[in-house]
Amino acid sequence: MSEFYLFGLSSRRAEWLTQRQNVVAENVANADTPGFKAKEISAFTTVLDRTSLQMSGSSGAHLVASAGRDFGIDEQQQTPWDVTHSGNSVSLEQEMLKSGEIQRDYALDTSIAKAFHRMYLTALKG
């Protein structure tokens, strides 16, 4: 039986959502830090484009591609809602909206994975 990649993809997205929540939490924690620039994580589709399945070779002369877990955390490129006189670009309202979006995405992903798991078990039981 071959591996079912939906669960791997779901796990990978959960890792990405966790990292995104960490970035949002860091932004909120530094909301009063002078000169702090809000950070954002790369979109999940961008992360998937940069990573691939690990290749294996039958000979030591074969090249092996590296599969890293680089989520691409950068300073926020979009214009923040407001910039204070101290140069801080964190908008608490914007960060709370992101946090809610992350929570909804995580709930959706776990619901989809749970539904596929039930279908998979039903198919195995016959």
trRosetta pair geometry for C-beta under 8 A, 3 or more apart (Angstrom, degrees):
i j d omega theta_ij theta_ji phi_ij phi_ji
3 8 7.4 38 154 -28 119 131
4 7 5.8 61 100 7 97 104
4 8 7.9 166 101 -4 54 92
4 120 7.0 -16 -92 -111 175 139
5 8 5.0 -55 -154 41 57 116
5 9 5.9 58 149 -23 81 102
6 9 5.7 -56 -149 38 31 111
6 10 6.2 34 152 -21 65 107
6 113 7.3 171 138 -112 99 73
6 116 5.6 -96 116 161 149 168
7 10 5.4 -49 -143 36 34 115
7 11 6.3 37 154 -20 63 104
7 113 6.4 95 -114 -143 69 106
7 116 7.5 -154 -64 100 81 130
7 117 7.7 81 -90 -76 115 92
8 11 5.7 -53 -148 36 31 112
8 12 6.3 33 152 -20 64 106
9 12 5.5 -52 -147 36 32 114
9 13 6.4 32 154 -18 65 104
10 13 5.8 -53 -147 36 30 110
10 14 6.5 34 151 -21 63 104
10 109 5.7 152 -148 178 87 100
10 110 7.8 118 -176 -89 120 41
10 112 7.0 -162 -105 89 123 102
10 113 4.3 107 -161 -82 164 123
11 14 5.6 -52 -150 33 33 114
11 15 6.7 36 150 -20 64 101
12 15 5.7 -50 -154 31 34 113
12 16 6.6 33 148 -18 64 104
12 48 7.8 95 131 -90 141 88
13 16 5.4 -52 -149 37 37 114
13 17 6.2 38 151 -20 68 103
13 44 6.1 27 -122 -144 85 144
13 105 7.9 -124 163 156 114 109
13 109 5.4 -154 103 -128 131 149
14 17 5.7 -50 -144 37 32 111
14 18 6.4 37 153 -22 63 104
14 106 6.8 82 -122 -130 76 88
14 109 6.4 -174 -69 118 81 145
14 110 7.8 75 -92 -67 118 86
15 18 5.7 -54 -151 34 30 113
15 19 6.5 28 152 -16 64 105
15 69 7.2 -72 148 -157 144 123
16 19 5.8 -55 -149 38 32 110
16 20 6.3 33 151 -21 66 106
16 41 7.3 163 -171 139 82 142
16 44 5.2 99 136 -107 163 96
16 47 5.9 -176 -107 47 131 168
16 71 6.1 161 -125 -124 76 119
17 20 5.5 -51 -145 36 33 113
17 21 6.4 36 153 -21 65 102
17 102 5.5 141 -163 -160 93 92
17 105 5.9 -166 -109 100 129 117
17 106 5.1 155 152 -77 158 95
17 109 7.3 -154 -24 17 150 152
18 21 5.8 -53 -149 34 30 111
18 22 6.6 34 149 -21 62 103
19 22 5.5 -51 -152 32 35 115
19 23 6.6 36 150 -20 65 101
19 41 6.0 122 118 -114 101 155
19 71 4.8 132 122 11 160 178
19 73 7.5 -124 164 -65 111 112
20 23 5.7 -51 -152 33 35 112
20 24 6.5 36 149 -18 66 103
20 41 4.7 -117 -100 35 77 142
20 71 7.8 -136 -56 173 70 139
20 98 7.6 -131 160 167 106 111
20 102 5.6 -171 102 -107 117 125
21 24 5.6 -51 -148 37 35 113
21 25 6.2 38 152 -20 66 105
21 99 6.8 79 -129 -125 82 76
21 102 5.1 153 -75 155 90 159
22 25 5.6 -53 -146 37 31 112
22 26 6.4 34 152 -21 64 104
23 26 5.6 -51 -148 35 32 113
23 27 6.5 36 151 -21 63 103
23 39 5.2 -112 -164 100 107 108
23 40 6.7 113 143 -127 143 22
23 41 5.1 -179 1 -39 159 102
23 73 5.8 -167 -98 -130 128 116
24 27 5.6 -52 -151 34 33 114
24 28 6.5 30 152 -17 65 105
24 95 5.2 144 -161 -162 88 90
24 98 5.1 -165 -106 102 130 122
24 99 5.3 166 147 -72 153 84
24 102 6.9 -132 -2 -15 151 148
25 28 5.7 -53 -147 38 33 110
25 29 6.2 34 154 -21 66 107
26 29 5.6 -53 -143 37 31 113
26 30 6.3 9 162 0 65 112
26 39 6.7 -6 90 41 122 125
27 30 6.3 -74 -148 49 25 95
27 31 7.0 60 148 -68 61 77
27 38 5.0 43 -135 -137 122 82
27 39 6.1 -147 -71 38 101 75
27 90 5.0 165 178 -124 88 115
27 95 5.1 -165 100 -106 124 133
28 31 5.7 -12 -160 -36 37 114
28 90 7.2 167 -89 -179 31 135
28 92 6.5 79 -123 -123 84 80
28 95 5.1 171 -67 137 91 154
30 33 4.2 -39 -166 14 84 129
30 36 4.3 -163 150 -163 121 166
30 88 7.7 -163 139 -140 84 115
30 90 6.4 154 93 -39 78 153
31 36 7.8 -109 -92 74 13 139
31 88 6.9 93 -175 167 40 139
31 90 4.5 -125 -114 101 66 139
31 92 5.7 31 -127 -70 149 96
31 95 7.8 -110 -82 9 115 154
32 88 7.3 -49 -144 -100 13 171
33 36 4.0 67 86 -30 109 130
33 88 6.3 136 76 -103 57 121
34 86 3.8 -105 -124 180 83 118
34 87 6.2 62 180 47 70 95
34 88 6.2 -98 -127 -46 29 102
35 86 6.5 -93 -32 151 55 82
35 87 4.3 17 -98 88 54 126
35 88 6.6 -18 11 -68 15 65
36 87 7.9 129 27 105 39 84
36 88 5.1 21 50 -124 81 87
36 89 7.4 -133 101 31 61 69
36 90 6.3 -2 101 -22 111 115
37 75 4.5 6 122 -144 130 118
37 76 6.7 -156 161 31 88 85
37 88 7.9 -151 -74 -143 34 42
37 89 5.2 20 -135 32 57 121
38 75 7.2 99 79 -162 45 68
38 76 4.3 1 95 -2 93 136
38 80 5.8 120 21 -90 137 130
38 89 4.8 -106 0 100 95 93
38 90 4.7 140 -77 -91 100 63
38 91 7.2 -29 -64 12 154 69
38 94 7.8 16 -152 90 164 131
38 95 7.6 -138 -138 -70 124 106
39 73 5.6 25 171 178 128 95
39 74 6.6 170 -151 94 84 27
39 75 5.7 -69 -102 -107 67 38
39 76 6.1 -160 -122 -37 12 79
40 73 7.7 178 90 -149 27 61
40 74 6.7 -23 63 69 71 74
40 75 7.8 34 19 151 76 21
40 76 4.6 85 -12 -100 108 78
40 77 7.4 -90 43 12 127 73
40 78 7.6 39 -11 18 158 100
41 71 5.4 -21 -158 147 114 110
41 72 6.5 109 -166 82 62 72
41 73 5.4 -33 -101 -98 73 71
42 46 4.3 -101 165 84 115 134
42 47 5.7 141 95 -53 113 83
42 71 6.3 -174 38 165 95 57
42 72 3.5 27 -16 80 128 130
42 73 7.8 -104 -10 -66 79 32
42 74 7.3 65 -56 7 82 106
43 46 4.7 96 62 2 80 104
43 47 7.3 -146 99 -5 44 85
44 47 5.4 -51 -151 34 39 114
44 48 6.4 39 152 -19 68 103
45 48 5.6 -51 -148 37 34 112
45 49 6.4 38 152 -22 64 104
46 49 5.6 -52 -149 33 33 113
46 50 6.6 26 154 -16 64 107
46 72 6.7 -61 117 39 124 156
47 50 6.0 -62 -152 37 31 107
47 51 6.4 0 160 4 67 113
47 70 7.7 -169 -133 91 84 61
47 71 5.8 -9 -106 -127 128 59
47 72 6.8 -147 -84 14 82 112
48 51 6.3 -73 -140 50 29 91
50 70 6.5 -79 126 73 143 107
50 72 7.5 133 0 -40 162 124
51 67 5.6 73 -157 -155 93 84
51 68 7.0 -128 -101 61 101 55
51 69 7.7 31 -93 -99 143 41
51 70 7.8 170 -63 42 103 80
52 55 8.0 13 113 -35 114 90
52 65 6.6 -5 68 118 117 149
52 67 6.4 -119 64 -104 55 103
53 67 7.2 -40 178 -88 13 146
54 64 7.6 12 -171 -173 84 98
54 65 7.0 -162 -137 75 48 87
54 67 4.9 -93 -75 -4 82 136
55 64 6.1 -165 77 -140 91 60
55 65 5.2 75 17 21 111 101
56 64 7.5 14 -114 -118 33 104
57 60 7.7 145 104 -82 122 14
57 61 7.8 -134 154 69 143 49
57 62 2.8 -171 -147 76 152 149
57 63 7.4 124 -56 50 147 29
57 64 6.2 -113 -3 -73 115 86
58 62 7.0 86 39 -19 49 144
59 62 5.0 115 66 -20 80 96
74 77 7.0 15 114 -38 123 97
76 80 6.4 79 102 -66 143 95
76 89 6.7 -150 57 116 124 130
80 83 6.1 109 69 -63 119 80
80 89 4.2 157 1 179 155 94
80 90 7.3 -82 -147 -81 149 11
80 91 5.4 169 -178 -20 101 110
80 94 6.9 -138 -151 19 80 163
81 91 4.0 72 38 -99 114 159
81 93 6.7 -27 37 63 168 111
81 94 5.4 -177 -13 -42 122 124
82 91 5.9 112 34 -94 80 106
83 87 6.8 -10 179 -145 105 30
83 88 7.0 166 -156 79 63 42
83 89 5.0 -21 -106 -100 89 75
84 87 7.1 -46 76 20 74 20
84 88 4.8 6 38 52 113 93
90 95 6.6 6 -171 -38 92 132
91 94 3.8 62 85 11 113 113
91 95 6.6 169 86 -13 58 84
92 95 5.6 -57 -145 39 33 111
92 96 6.2 34 156 -20 67 105
93 96 5.9 -56 -149 35 29 110
93 97 6.6 32 151 -19 63 104
94 97 5.7 -52 -152 34 33 113
94 98 6.6 35 150 -19 64 104
95 98 5.5 -50 -150 35 35 114
95 99 6.4 39 150 -23 65 103
96 99 5.4 -48 -146 33 35 115
96 100 6.6 37 153 -18 64 102
97 100 5.8 -54 -152 36 32 111
97 101 6.4 34 150 -20 64 106
98 101 5.5 -55 -149 36 33 114
98 102 6.3 37 152 -22 66 103
99 102 5.6 -50 -148 33 32 113
99 103 6.5 34 152 -20 63 104
100 103 5.6 -52 -149 34 34 113
100 104 6.5 32 154 -16 66 105
101 104 5.8 -55 -149 38 32 110
101 105 6.3 32 153 -19 65 107
102 105 5.7 -56 -146 38 30 111
102 106 6.2 31 156 -20 65 107
103 106 5.8 -55 -147 36 28 111
103 107 6.4 28 155 -17 63 107
104 107 5.8 -55 -147 37 31 110
104 108 6.3 31 154 -19 65 107
105 108 5.7 -55 -148 37 30 112
105 109 6.2 29 156 -19 65 108
106 109 5.8 -54 -145 37 29 110
106 110 6.3 24 159 -14 64 107
107 110 6.1 -57 -145 40 28 106
107 111 6.3 30 155 -21 63 109
108 111 5.7 -58 -149 36 29 112
108 112 6.4 27 156 -18 65 106
109 112 5.8 -54 -148 36 30 109
109 113 6.3 27 156 -15 65 108
110 113 5.7 -53 -143 40 34 111
110 114 6.1 37 155 -22 66 107
111 114 5.7 -54 -145 36 29 112
111 115 6.4 30 155 -20 63 105
112 115 5.8 -54 -149 35 31 111
112 116 6.5 25 155 -13 65 106
113 116 5.9 -57 -147 41 31 107
113 117 6.2 36 152 -24 65 107
114 117 5.5 -53 -147 34 30 115
114 118 6.5 32 154 -18 64 102
115 118 5.8 -53 -151 35 31 110
115 119 6.5 29 151 -16 64 106
116 119 5.5 -52 -145 39 36 112
116 120 6.1 41 153 -24 67 105
117 120 5.6 -52 -146 35 30 115
117 121 6.4 28 155 -16 63 105
118 121 5.8 -55 -148 38 31 109
118 122 6.3 33 153 -21 65 107
119 122 5.6 -53 -147 36 32 114
119 123 6.3 33 154 -19 65 105
120 123 5.8 -54 -150 35 29 111
120 124 6.5 26 152 -17 63 107
121 124 5.6 -55 -147 37 33 111
121 125 6.3 31 156 -19 67 107
122 125 5.9 -56 -146 37 29 109
123 126 7.6 36 176 -75 31 37
